[in-house]
Amino acid sequence: MSSPRDVVITGIGLVSSLGEGPDAHWQKLSQPGQKPVLETARFAPYTIHPLPEIDWNLQIAKRGDQRQMETWQRLGTYAAGLALDDAGIKGNDELCSTMDMVVAAGGGERDEAVDAAILAASESRNDRDVLLNEKLTTELRPTLFLAQLSNLLAGNISIVHKVTGSSRTFMGEEGAGVAAVETAAARIRSGQSTHILVGGAFQTEHSDMLLGYELAGYLHRGPWKPVWQRQGAEGGGVVSGSGGAFLVLEQREHAISRGRNIYAELGPVVSGRARRSRGELDAEIATLLSRAALPDGKLLAMSGASGAHAATASEKAALEANPAISARGFATLTGHMKEAQFPFAVALAALAVDRKAAYPVFDATAEKPFEGIPASVLATAIGYHQFEGMALVKSA
């Protein structure tokens, strides 16, 4: 039974190492035997999935706007523009001014040259409080200093794309992406919003972004392997990737009233925070699967698994325990995109539902084929460190 307040997906904006836009991603991901795009030398011994060539001018017309953003903000603003274009909202003042926004963002990128200069100067000076003030007032442009605030991604989307309804920003890795989608869907179901832009971006080609993972020993080292095959390899299992994913979510009646193509309906979005140190993760994943209103019969799952050893092993076991589920670990081909991981999983699920076709296996040793048309697709994000989320994406 459909209802006027069903949450439907009408716009998708994607950027990853595979390219940009829903069509480019569908073409690559639906191609059997697709190989990942890898950068192995720049951050050795760590491998990353780098950004493709992007003409920022296509979505961020003003050079001044581009200049004051760090790459992760440009990436998010660009992916948001793609989603708005795809939904036929970009440039429509009436729709943009009443559109709400929920963004998942991390802390901004640090200016590594300034950090290095401060450390170098501190070796020969003891008045470090004075030194810090000197460097902060002479080395950092105010706009660059401000660009470290996580809510400036939403601010830039407002400035560039004129999306000026309410705005919320969540921080906290995959959990931020799950909370953003969960909140956006709840606002639409309750009638608080008619149309929302939701998503996130992550730029991994920056030493301090990799440092965040590696301080706790999460990064995979040595030769690259698919996401399900990193157990027992050196390092912590995560191979990160740069990318962004934004979705336009609407009330069904709002989308129909403006005659838009609907990719899919967003069903239940569920989340949890298992106390993993107490061994609660396996039970939490099972609980989320029971709350996600899975349909009878075979089910395709777009898994946001990161490769982090404990989290990915638990998710793999839970998905394999249900013989109806065929999982696809898309981080094998895109890398792990932190805040953008869950919106990306939802987007890929919506594409499969819309195109009435399943993705081929991304890793033939660990994934099983899916025959037939996927009327529903499960999207998952079991955080590499904490936070768990799932959503069921259904034919509209």
Secondary structure by P-SEA (a helix, b strand, c coil): ccccccccccbbbbbccccccaaaaaaaaaccccccccccccccccccccccccccccccccaaaaaaccaaaaaaaaaaaaaaaaacccccaaaaaabbbbbbbcccccaaaaaaaaaaaaacccaaaaaaaaaaacccccccccccccaaaaaaaaaacccccbbbbbccaaaaaaaaaaaaaaaaaaccccbbbbbcccccccaaaaaaaaccccccccccccccccccccccbbbbbbbbbbbbbbcaaaaaaacccccbbbcbbbbbbccccccaaaaaaaaaaaaccccccbbbbbccccccaaaaaaaaaaaaacccbbbbcccccccccccaaaaaaaaaaaaaaaacccccccccccbbbbcccccbbbbbbccccbbbbbbbbccc
